[in-house]
Amino acid sequence: MNGLKTNAASYFCREGVKKKFALMMAGVLLMGFFVSFLIDVNLGTDPCTFMNVTISERLHLSFGNWQAIFNIALLLVVIAFDREQIGPGTVANMFLIGYVSDFFRMIWSRTHLKEVFLTMPYRGIIFTIALLGFVVAASFYMNADMGVSPYDAVPNILYKKIFKKFPFKFVRMGFDFTIILIGCLFGGIPNVGIIAMALLLGPTISFVGNRIKNWI
């Protein structure tokens, strides 16, 4: 046990690790915060959230609980095939995004914001701000390079183990499309936000990464 504590302490004493950890945690917490708006406004989210919200509603589970179950199942795949992708960011992403989102949705439900979420043009304005906030927060988490979520790790595994002859972007697109299809099979209806997320996330990750690489 003492050895484990020593290893953990030495890990966080490495140059830049504390900054990366802070950046990762800020990104994950903000992702959960902005997801709460995206879910309640209901104009679209990322494919994973779309599927998990749909299934959680069908199973009468909270979004956070179902997302934790789903991530644990995917984590077993990652442990079996490519555990090097696991890090502090993996665990934070697995649990914090869903439960942080549930916490803020509980707060929104006890205020008049629920009515605003369903009223145009406020609905569109909130969606736009939340979408941009989410992709920036996601870029913080990804550029911190402290492990990826099980959802992000699985397409990497598929590419390395099965689909080496295909460009990775097509493997990732195929994986995302499969997740969207599963959500549709459970009764979900994809909205414009999924397309916007796909278009914005990649460029935003690169843009933010170029500007924070010296800091981290």
Sequence and secondary structure as in RCSB ss.txt:
>XXXX:A:sequence
MNGLKTNAASYFCREGVKKKFALMMAGVLLMGFFVSFLIDVNLGTDPCTFMNVTISERLHLSFGNWQAIFNIALL
LVVIAFDREQIGPGTVANMFLIGYVSDFFRMIWSRTHLKEVFLTMPYRGIIFTIALLGFVVAASFYMNADMGVSP
YDAVPNILYKKIFKKFPFKFVRMGFDFTIILIGCLFGGIPNVGIIAMALLLGPTISFVGNRIKNWI
>XXXX:A:secstr
 HHHHHHHHHHHTSTTHHHHHHHHHHHHHHHHHHHHHHHHHTS   HHHHHHHHHHHHHT  HHHHHHHHHHHHH
HHHHHH GGG SHHHHHHHHHHHHHHHHHHHHHHTSTHHHHHTSTTHHHHHHHHHHHHHHHHHHHHHHTTS   H
HHHHHHHHHHHT TTS HHHHHHHHHHHHHHHHHHTT    HHHHHHHHHHHHHHHHHHHHHTTT 
